[in-house]
Amino acid sequence: MADDNKPVEPSAPPTGANPAATPNTRPVPGGDEPATAAAAAATGVSTAPAPAAAHAARPAAPPRPPAAPIPDLAGKTTTAASAGGAQARAAAAAPAAKPAVAATRDPDDTSPLLTRRAWMGLAWGAFSAASAAALAATGRFMFPNVLNEPPQQFKVGFPSEYGMGVDERFKDKYGIWIIRTPDDIDQHASGFYVLISVCTHLGCTPNYLSAESKFKCPCHGSGFRLTGVNFEGPAPRPLERARVVLADDGQILVDKSKHYQRELGQWIDPEAFLKA
């Protein structure tokens, strides 16, 4: 029994044996690694891995670069660097399917035709136009109307230029008829008188009807004879006459600033009738 506990010494290799022929002993997991190392030292065989085994070993991983500093994103809008963020960036880069006008609308703007900004522009344009019109009307009010009205005194030519009857050449421009008569109903002489072409009913302009030898108002049917006396319709009195005299150069001068009314007995005034 005493001989069993005695350590067994390794036997030396035979003389002349080739050390390279001795197989390389590798440590076996879970085996007697110290004994194998001691045996390799005793036999002089190196336990270093073979060159092929060294190349087959996994290369060491390269060192990682230092982490980039985290930027300060306080107060800024950003998208997380994730799959969701990548999808959001791709959707933002893609062209919008809706019209560009819809992108400018407010969330609560439901107008089908114009945006709120367009409506505001239209309202301001209308306000500016109305203001300009009011300003123009105010400026026009500052000038008297007499500057745009025809003169009250004017010459109508020489007496020899007129024949008997009604002359309408100055109706549109001055609002008068010039009548030459062989016998006036109030002056009882031949000459000229001037009738103002304003109906004595409501101020319309009568028309001269040569076929009927009368003046007829188109508004309410008032009728006047060539003398100016009313005879039909609602007109309450005859037409008014204007002042008519000879100017210094021998022409007929009409003055509309002076009116003569027959119901007041003014047709007998010397300037209400020009004898010729």
C-alpha positions, 0 to 999 in steps of 0.5 A, spaced: 500 500 500 505 504 501 508 503 494 501 506 491 502 513 494 508 514 491 509 519 485 511 516 478 516 519 475 516 520 468 521 516 464 526 519 459 525 519 452 530 513 449 536 515 447 537 518 440 529 519 439 527 525 435 523 530 439 519 533 434 516 526 433 513 526 440 506 529 439 504 535 441 500 535 448 495 540 448 491 541 455 484 538 455 479 542 458 477 539 465 484 535 464 490 535 468 493 541 465 499 542 470 501 535 469 501 536 461 505 542 462 510 539 467 511 533 462 512 538 456 518 541 460 521 534 462 521 532 454 523 539 452 517 540 447 514 547 446 507 547 448 506 554 444 500 554 439 502 552 432 503 557 426 497 555 423 493 555 429 495 562 431 493 565 424 486 561 425 485 565 431 479 571 431 483 578 430 481 583 435 476 588 434 478 595 432 477 600 438 471 604 437 471 611 436 469 616 441 461 618 442 459 624 438 457 630 443 449 630 444 447 637 441 443 642 445 436 641 442 432 645 447 427 649 443 428 646 437 423 641 433 427 635 431 425 628 429 428 622 433 433 618 429 429 612 428 425 608 423 419 613 425 423 619 424 426 616 417 419 615 415 417 622 417 423 625 413 421 621 407 414 623 407 416 631 408 421 630 402 415 627 398 411 632 394 404 634 397 398 631 394 394 637 396 394 643 392 399 649 395 393 653 397 391 648 402 397 648 405 396 656 407 389 655 410 388 656 417 385 649 421 379 653 422 378 656 415 373 652 411 371 657 405 370 653 399 373 658 394 378 663 397 383 663 403 382 667 409 388 671 407 385 672 400 378 674 403 382 679 407 385 682 401 379 683 397 375 686 403 381 691 404 381 692 396 374 694 396 375 699 402 380 702 399 376 703 392 370 706 396 375 711 400 378 713 393 371 714 391 368 718 397 375 722 397 373 724 389 366 726 391 368 730 396 373 734 392 368 735 386 363 738 392 369 743 393 368 746 386 362 750 384 357 747 379 357 753 375 364 751 372 360 746 368 354 749 366 353 753 360 353 760 361 346 764 362 348 769 357 349 768 350 349 770 343 345 766 338 346 770 331 343 775 327 335 776 326 336 775 319 338 768 320 331 766 322 325 764 319 318 764 321 317 758 326 321 754 332 328 754 331 331 748 336 338 749 334 340 751 342 335 746 345 340 741 347 346 746 349 342 751 352 335 749 353 331 754 349 327 755 343 327 761 339 321 763 336 319 768 330 312 770 330 309 775 325 304 777 331 305 776 338 299 775 343 301 780 348 306 785 344 301 785 338 308 785 333 312 781 329 319 779 332 322 774 337 321 771 343 325 765 347 321 759 351 325 755 356 324 748 355 322 746 362 315 743 363 311 747 368 308 741 371 314 737 374 320 740 370 321 735 364 323 737 357 318 737 352 318 736 345 317 740 339 311 736 334 312 740 328 306 736 325 301 738 330 304 745 332 305 744 339 310 742 345 308 736 348 311 733 355 313 726 354 313 725 362 305 726 363 302 729 357 302 736 358 301 740 351 303 747 350 302 752 344 307 755 340 306 761 344 308 757 350 300 757 353 298 751 356 292 747 353 292 740 355 295 735 361 297 737 368 301 743 367 298 749 371 301 755 367 304 757 360 312 756 359 316 761 361 320 766 357 327 768 357 330 775 356 332 777 349 335 783 346 340 786 341 347 786 343 352 791 340 354 788 334 347 787 332 346 779 334 340 776 338 343 776 346 339 771 350 339 772 358 336 766 361 338 769 368 331 773 367 325 769 366 318 772 365 311 769 366 305 770 363 300 769 369 304 775 372 303 779 366 310 779 365 310 778 357 308 785 356 315 787 358 319 790 353 325 785 354 320 779 354 320 780 346 324 782 341 321 786 335 323 785 328 
